[in-house]
Every structure is written in structure tokens, then in C-alpha cells.
Amino acid sequence: MGSSRVTPASVGASDVRVALLDLKASTQDVLAAVPGLTGFRPVDIEGALGIDLKLAWKLSHLAHAGDPFDAVRHLPGELAAKIAAQAAAKKGVPAAKTEAMMAALFRVQSLGIAWSGGKRAFGLLSANMAINADGRFAVDRRKELFSGGMHIWGMRAANAFRVDVLHPAARGKMIDCLTLRGFADLERLRFDAAWRFDAPAVVDDRGRASRRARLERPAGTASSSAPFIIDELCSGASKTLKRMAEDGCLHLMPGEVGRASAGTLVQGAVMRHVQPQGFSRDHSGLFQVFRARTPCVMQEFVVGVHRSLVPEGVQPDAVVYGDLYGAPERRMPYHLGDRLHCGATVQALAGRSRWRIEGVVGVEGWIDRQLDALGWDRDDMLWFRAAVAYPPIPSTLVVQLPQAD
């Protein structure tokens, strides 16, 4: 009988992937057996197990990573894993389940190091594997969904985009948000297609509307009420919008179709007191939610966050959730089955890089002027960009970051 010792020559990426899937399954088994644990948010795990919120964040993402290799950067150390296992055992989780989780973690670590050559290399190789996880087959199927959806809904856009900038509020331990959102090359394919431009809304982790948040008009904007249209960034289609009394939203009125209807629509707002700084019962981190309701070629989400709000060296997660069974405003958290494997990518942007929104001229200049008006220093921000090609309708792109202690 040959030796079972793990050697570099005997380990491939497929072996590591299988081990990561086993770890994911065993972690889910442990969490599922914890009495009183009803959700998978870090704050739920923290409360049910009585462990540190950072460790709860790792367990949450380890158990629900969309791609196995994306879970590598959330692997807990040996001591942290033992603390989690002991906490689960004290709550009545069977020893067989916690031992299986620990064994799976040790196997992932040993296989990963053998495959890559070291802990740091394991993280770097895994990040590359996760970035390239979205294959041609999956993209082609989403493209087919886009092609059919634009004819059914009667609308399409080249780019659905959003920019959110998060900054500590001037008063109180709260967070303010500057937001810019819209559609580039929005086109109507049916003259009576129903479409509306909603004002921004703030909901907590449980899907409840915030009572503290309020919207303010951005500097230099003519609109008197939300949605605040940014005329300097718009073209074409904004002339056919009408504000309806029943919901206050801007609705697209019947009119031209095809390229004659094409244009760019952009709105912005300063959102005050969107959530508390630090951890709370209803906010376990920074969860920026971007709904996809219009068939589009690209969904692009740029998030800027003040350095004081997140841990040093933070890397966000970008996840796409399906909304067939409800929208982000529903009064329940997302479940594991809601996660869609859509190859959402997320990358860090240099603070002074000339990032731009595809199809919209002048976005970065507008953001810079608003930051100046608010007294926010762009050099104090960390910037990230998440993107999904041909996002399914209806779905939601979520950018998640842990908050600093």
C-alpha cells in the first residue's frame, strides 16, 4: 500500500477544490446544528455561539462562499477554529460535526500549502482561481437571458451603474453616504414599456426601512425632490420622465423606441445616517445593495469607504443574490440558495486612479466636486469596483465589508 502523505507532486487544484467544498459542507453542518441560529449573518452567528464577531464573519463567509477558492482568505487560524468548535460543542452541537469541521480545515491547509508552496502563495493562487471562476458557458447563458429579457420587458441598457461613498457622519456614531446611480445607453424597445426610476432607499440587514436615514439634494442639483436628477450627466431619455403622485418615482412615458429613445439617466443624493458605525443588532457590516431590474450588458458598482470604517487591509466580497422569492426589502435575510454563481468580480482601485463609468462622461469630476462640498477628503477613502456581466433579472449585487472594531 502506498503512502498517504501529502506531497506537492500529488496535489492539484482539483484536490484543493474538493477539500474546500468538504470544509464548506462541514461548516454548514455545524452552524445548522446550533440551537437558535436562524440566519447566516455574522451577527446571528456571534449571538448564537457567543464568539468574537470577526470569527463569526469568517465562519459566515466560509460556509457560504460562492466559489470554493474565494473562501481561502476567510480561513480561520487553528486557535480560532478550536474556539469556534468549543463554542459550538457548549451549545450542544454533536462532537462528530465539530471534529469533521476541524479535520476538513486541517486537510485544506495541508493540501493548500502542498499545492502552492506556502501560506501566502496559497492565498494568492486561490484569489486568482476565484477571479477566473466564471466560465464561458455561464456567461453565454446569462447573455441568452439578457437577449430574451430585453424583448419581454421592452427595455435594455449598456451599463447599469452605481457609485456609493461611505463616510463617518459629522455628528453621532453614524455613517453618511453619497450615492450616484443610473443607466448608460438606456433604450426602449416597446413604446409602452413600463419603467421607472426609483429614489434611493435605506434598509437594514433584516430588510426593514430605516427611520433615521434621510435624503438630501446634492450640491448644484436643480431637482427639488428625490429622485434628484443630475442633468449634467444625462442625455436624451430624461426628457420623457414624469413624476407620478402615487409613488413619487419618475416614470418613463410612452414615446420613441429603438435608438431614437436611447439616452443616459443619472440621479444622485446625499444619504444621511444610513447606519450606525460599528456593529449592532441590525447591522453586522457594510452591505451595499444594488438591485438589477433592467436588462443590461454590464452592472457596475464602485464603492468608496473611509479608512476609519473598515479594518486595515480589508478586501470586500461581491455576491449576486437571486430575487425570485423577494426583494432586498423583504423582512427576512437572504438564504444560501439565493446566491447565484454569476462570476461577480471585485477589485481595489487606486485612490487617484482615473476610474470611470463606461458610457458616462464626467462621473469622477462630479464625485470630486461633491466630496469637496461635503468636506470629505478623497485620499482618506479606499475604493473598490464590483462588476457582473449580463446580470440576471431580477437579482441583487451586494458588496460586503466588515466594519472596524
DRENLOTI-116566 format. One line per field, with one value per residue (C-alpha): x, y, z. Coordinates in Angstrom, 2 decimals, always signed. Each point is the difference from the previous one (the first is absolute). Layout:
<rs>
u = c(X, ...)
v = c(Y, ...)
w = c(Z, ...)
</rs>
This chain:
<rs>
u = c(+0.00, +1.38, +0.57, -2.90, +2.38, -0.87, +2.78, +0.13, +0.17, -3.17, -2.19, -1.90, -2.53, -2.84, +1.12, +0.02, -3.43, -1.48, +1.53, -1.41, -3.46, +0.27, +0.95, -2.91, -2.43, +1.33, -0.14, -3.59, -0.78, +1.40, -1.92, -3.21, +0.25, +0.36, -3.24, -1.70, +2.14, -2.56, +2.15, +3.52, +0.94, +3.14, -2.03, -2.36, +2.93, +1.60, -3.17, -0.72, +3.56, +1.21, +3.21, +1.92, -1.70, +3.15, -0.01, -3.74, +0.66, +2.55, -2.36, -2.84, +2.05, +1.69, -3.39, -1.56, +2.80, -1.30, +3.27, +2.07, +3.28, -1.56, -0.29, +3.77, +0.48, -2.60, +1.67, +0.28, +3.25, +0.32, -0.65, -3.02, -1.45, +0.35, -1.77, -2.89, -0.17, +0.01, -2.71, -2.15, +0.57, -1.12, -3.23, -0.66, +1.38, +1.04, +3.74, -0.02, -0.99, +2.58, +2.73, -0.90, +0.29, +3.41, +1.26, -1.22, +1.78, +3.31, -0.28, -0.63, +3.03, +2.33, -1.21, +0.11, +3.60, +1.08, -1.70, +1.30, +3.22, -0.96, -2.81, +0.43, +0.24, -3.15, -1.91, +1.32, -0.67, -3.47, -0.90, +0.96, -2.04, -3.05, +0.29, +0.04, -2.80, -2.72, +0.28, -1.08, -2.98, -1.46, +0.53, -1.62, -3.06, -0.40, +0.38, -2.89, -2.05, +0.82, -0.99, -3.36, -0.63, +0.49, -2.74, -2.36, +0.50, +0.36, +3.10, +3.76, +3.13, +3.67, +0.99, -1.91, +2.36, +0.27, +2.56, -0.34, +2.39, -0.21, +1.32, -0.40, -2.82, +0.94, -2.12, -0.62, +1.43, -1.78, +0.98, -0.97, -0.01, +0.41, -1.64, -0.10, -1.92, -1.46, +0.01, +2.25, -1.47, -3.47, -2.26, -3.72, -0.93, -3.80, -1.78, -2.15, +2.63, -0.47, +3.18, +0.66, +2.96, -0.25, +1.47, +2.67, -1.25, +1.75, -0.74, +1.77, +1.32, -3.47, -1.64, -1.72, -0.16, +2.18, -1.77, +3.17, +1.19, -0.90, +0.77, +1.51, +0.44, +3.61, +1.77, -0.82, -3.02, -3.20, -2.49, -2.14, -0.84, +1.39, +0.88, +2.44, +0.86, +3.58, -0.66, +3.68, +0.48, -3.27, -0.88, -3.09, -2.34, -0.32, -2.41, -2.60, -0.12, -3.02, -0.33, -3.11, -1.90, -0.88, +3.59, +2.19, +2.14, +0.97, -1.81, +0.94, -2.88, -0.99, +2.07, +2.82, +1.48, +3.37, +3.01, -2.23, -0.88, +3.53, +1.50, +1.75, -1.86, +1.81, -1.19, +1.89, -0.60, +1.69, -1.39, +0.36, +0.21, -0.27, +1.24, +1.93, +3.79, +1.19, -2.12, -3.62, -2.88, -1.25, +3.35, +2.78, +2.12, -0.18, -2.41, -0.50, -2.92, -0.44, -3.14, -0.09, -3.46, +0.89, +1.67, +3.54, +3.31, +1.96, -0.81, +2.74, +0.27, +2.75, +0.19, +2.16, +0.33, +1.82, +3.01, -1.22, -3.13, +1.70, +2.89, +3.45, +0.65, -3.71, -1.15, -3.71, -2.15, -2.27, -3.00, -3.00, -3.27, -3.11, -3.22, -2.57, -1.41, +0.24, +1.96, +2.66, -2.74, -1.70, -0.11, +2.35, +3.68, +1.24, +0.48, +2.82, -2.15, -0.52, +3.68, +0.62, +3.30, +0.38, +3.74, -0.27, +3.47, +1.30, +3.25, +1.70, +0.46, +2.85, -1.21, +0.88, -0.43, -2.10, -2.68, -3.09, -3.49, -0.26, -2.26, -0.32, +2.32, +0.77, -0.86, +3.31, -0.01, -3.52, +1.00, +3.08, -2.09, -2.51, +2.76, +1.41, -3.46, -0.41, +3.51, +0.98, +3.61, +0.26, +3.48, -1.60, -2.07, +0.51, -1.56, -1.34, -1.78, -2.35, -1.45, -2.22, -0.46, -3.62, -1.49, -3.17, -3.31, -1.06, +3.14, +2.03, +3.74, +1.24, +3.39, +0.85, +2.69, +0.55, +0.01, +2.95, -0.13)
v = c(+0.00, +3.41, +2.83, +2.40, +2.87, +3.18, +1.01, +3.00, -2.22, -1.85, +3.07, +1.97, +2.83, -2.54, -1.68, +3.34, +0.87, -3.28, +0.59, +3.55, -1.29, -2.58, +2.78, +2.13, -2.90, -0.92, +3.65, +0.22, -3.20, +1.51, +3.27, -1.84, -1.94, +3.11, +0.49, +3.33, +0.91, +1.11, +2.00, -0.04, +3.62, +0.43, +1.77, -3.02, -2.41, +2.26, +0.07, -3.72, -1.20, +2.82, +0.44, +3.02, +1.72, -0.24, -3.76, -0.07, +1.95, -2.62, -2.89, +1.68, +0.56, -3.39, -1.74, +2.04, +0.90, -0.05, -1.44, -2.41, +1.83, +3.30, -1.50, -0.33, +3.60, -0.63, -3.13, +0.30, -0.90, -3.20, +1.74, +1.94, -3.19, -1.80, +2.88, -0.27, -3.79, +0.23, +2.66, -2.20, -3.01, +2.02, +0.80, -3.70, -0.59, -3.68, -0.65, -1.88, +3.19, +2.28, -2.62, -0.36, +3.79, +0.09, -2.95, +1.65, +3.25, -1.78, -1.87, +3.24, +1.61, -2.93, -0.49, +3.74, +0.36, -3.10, +1.30, +3.57, -0.24, +2.17, +1.78, +3.31, -1.71, -1.99, +3.25, +1.53, -3.08, -0.41, +3.63, -0.50, -3.19, +1.74, +2.98, -2.32, -2.24, +1.34, -2.10, +0.76, -2.36, +1.99, +3.35, -1.25, -1.22, +3.36, +1.72, -2.09, +1.03, +3.66, -0.37, -1.52, +2.28, +3.27, -0.96, -1.20, +3.08, +2.38, +1.71, -0.42, +1.88, -0.27, +0.67, +0.17, +1.79, +1.30, +1.83, +0.01, +1.93, -0.79, +2.49, +0.53, +2.43, +3.36, -0.70, -3.21, -3.43, -0.27, -0.37, +2.30, -1.06, +1.94, -1.98, +0.32, -2.49, -0.38, -1.62, +0.59, -0.47, -0.81, -0.98, -0.75, -2.88, +0.27, +3.37, -0.75, -1.87, +0.68, +1.32, +2.23, +1.68, -0.58, +2.26, -1.53, -1.93, -1.12, -3.40, -1.85, -3.58, -1.29, +1.76, +2.71, +3.60, +2.34, +2.69, +1.97, +0.44, +3.05, +1.12, +3.37, +1.67, -0.06, +3.35, +1.73, -2.18, +1.59, -2.75, +0.95, -3.52, -3.53, -1.55, +2.93, -0.05, +1.04, +1.87, +0.51, -3.77, -0.78, -0.07, -0.82, -2.16, +2.41, +2.13, -2.80, -0.50, +1.05, +0.03, -1.89, +1.14, -3.50, -1.12, +3.06, -1.95, +1.15, -2.05, -0.33, +1.23, -1.69, +1.27, -0.80, -3.48, -1.33, +2.27, +3.08, -0.64, -0.70, +2.19, +0.13, +0.52, +0.87, +0.94, +0.77, +0.67, +0.57, -2.64, +0.96, -2.50, -3.15, -2.22, +0.07, -0.21, -3.28, -3.08, -0.05, -2.44, +1.09, +0.75, -2.60, +1.74, +2.26, -1.55, +2.19, -1.35, +0.62, -1.44, -1.08, +0.54, +1.19, -2.39, +1.27, -1.06, +1.04, +0.78, +2.15, +0.95, +2.30, +0.28, +2.51, -0.44, +2.12, -1.82, +0.43, -2.07, -3.27, -2.15, +0.57, -2.05, -0.72, -1.74, +0.11, -2.84, +0.41, -2.33, -0.27, -1.13, -1.10, +1.86, -2.45, -0.38, +3.58, +3.25, +1.32, +1.87, -3.22, -0.59, -2.99, -0.52, -1.65, -3.76, -2.09, -1.13, +3.63, +0.37, -0.09, -1.04, +2.92, +0.64, +3.33, +1.56, +2.51, +1.95, +2.76, +3.35, +2.41, +3.10, +2.39, -2.34, +1.33, -2.63, +0.77, -1.34, -1.50, +2.11, +2.99, +2.99, +2.14, -2.36, +0.28, +3.80, +0.13, -2.29, +2.14, +3.20, -1.59, -1.27, +3.55, +1.41, -2.58, +0.55, -3.62, -0.69, -2.51, -1.02, -1.34, -2.46, -3.57, -0.68, -3.26, -0.98, -2.98, -1.05, -2.67, -0.64, -0.60, -0.12, -2.12, +1.79, +0.23, -0.18, +2.12, +0.69, +0.40, +1.39, -1.07, +1.38, -0.62, +3.07, +0.96, -0.72)
w = c(+0.00, -0.96, +2.44, +0.68, +0.74, -1.90, -2.39, -2.38, -3.06, +1.00, +0.58, -2.65, +0.02, -0.29, +3.25, +1.81, -1.43, +1.30, +3.43, +0.10, -0.92, +2.82, +2.43, -1.20, +0.49, +3.45, +1.14, -1.20, +1.94, +3.20, -0.40, -0.90, +3.27, +2.22, +1.97, -0.67, -3.04, -2.60, -2.46, -1.42, +0.67, +2.11, +2.69, +0.17, +0.42, +2.60, +2.07, -0.27, +0.76, +2.23, -2.01, -1.28, -2.93, -2.15, +0.40, -0.69, -3.22, -1.10, +0.74, -1.86, -3.13, +0.25, +0.09, -2.79, -2.43, -3.57, -1.31, +2.13, -0.64, +1.09, +3.50, +0.44, +1.16, +2.70, +1.44, +3.80, +1.69, +2.05, +3.33, -1.34, -1.51, +3.34, +1.74, -2.48, +0.39, +3.81, -0.06, -2.25, +2.27, +3.05, -1.86, -0.55, -3.49, -0.27, +0.27, -3.30, -1.84, +1.63, -0.44, -3.68, -0.43, +1.69, -2.05, -3.21, +0.92, +0.68, -3.30, -1.91, +1.60, -0.68, -3.58, -0.68, +1.17, -1.91, -3.15, +0.18, +1.99, +2.97, +1.85, -1.83, -3.38, +0.86, +0.46, -3.22, -2.15, +1.49, -0.70, -3.64, -0.23, +1.45, -2.37, -3.02, +1.23, -2.30, -3.16, -3.55, +0.35, +2.91, -1.74, -3.20, +1.90, +1.74, -3.37, -1.31, +3.02, -0.74, -3.66, +0.86, +2.97, -1.88, -2.46, +2.74, +2.21, -2.94, +1.44, -0.05, +1.05, -0.81, +3.60, +3.28, +2.36, +3.51, +2.14, +3.81, +2.23, +3.74, +2.57, +3.78, +0.74, +1.48, +3.10, +1.84, -0.71, -3.35, -3.65, -2.90, -3.64, -3.24, -2.76, -3.79, -2.10, -3.45, -3.42, -2.99, -3.48, +1.32, -2.86, -0.29, -2.30, +0.39, -0.06, +3.09, +2.05, +3.72, +1.65, +2.98, +1.67, +3.77, +2.66, +2.26, +3.03, +3.18, +1.58, +2.82, -0.08, +0.84, -2.94, +2.01, -1.18, +2.04, +2.03, +0.61, -3.57, -2.05, -3.54, -0.87, -3.38, -1.26, -0.46, -3.28, -0.78, -1.30, +0.95, +2.98, +1.17, -0.29, -2.35, -0.54, -3.72, -0.85, -3.25, -0.88, -0.23, -1.82, -3.67, -2.05, +2.07, +2.96, -2.06, +0.00, +3.78, +2.06, +3.77, +1.10, +3.08, +1.23, +0.62, -0.56, -2.49, -3.48, -2.65, -3.66, -2.15, -3.30, -2.89, -2.40, -0.25, -1.14, -0.39, -0.15, +3.65, +1.22, +2.69, +3.35, +3.28, +3.23, +3.50, +3.18, +3.66, +3.35, +2.35, +3.64, +2.85, -2.11, +2.84, +3.28, +0.13, +1.44, +0.61, +1.04, +0.09, -3.41, -1.69, +0.08, -2.62, -3.03, -2.52, -3.06, -2.03, -3.74, -1.56, -3.66, -1.51, -3.51, -2.49, -0.49, -1.48, +3.09, +3.62, +1.54, +3.67, +1.34, +3.79, +1.88, +3.76, +2.57, +1.41, +3.59, -0.69, -1.02, +1.28, -1.47, -3.12, -0.53, -3.16, -0.84, -1.22, -3.02, -0.09, -2.33, +1.58, -1.87, +0.78, -1.34, +3.49, +1.16, -0.23, +2.36, +1.85, +1.09, +3.75, +0.02, -0.79, -3.16, +0.17, -1.42, -2.93, -1.07, -0.94, -3.75, -1.58, -2.38, +0.12, +1.81, +0.05, +2.53, -0.15, +1.96, -1.76, +0.63, +1.86, -2.80, -2.95, -2.83, +0.36, -2.03, -0.60, -3.46, -2.21, +2.34, -0.34, +3.05, +2.88, +1.82, -0.27, +1.45, +2.87, +0.74, +0.12, +2.34, +2.30, +0.14, +0.83, +2.78, +1.34, -0.58, -1.03, -2.84, +1.17, +3.21, -2.04, -1.13, -3.40, -1.40, -3.20, -0.34, -3.33, -1.54, -3.71, -1.08, +3.53, +0.27, +0.48, +2.79, +2.14, +2.39, +0.07, +3.58, +0.98, +3.55, +2.31, +3.71, +2.23, +2.15, +3.74)
</rs>
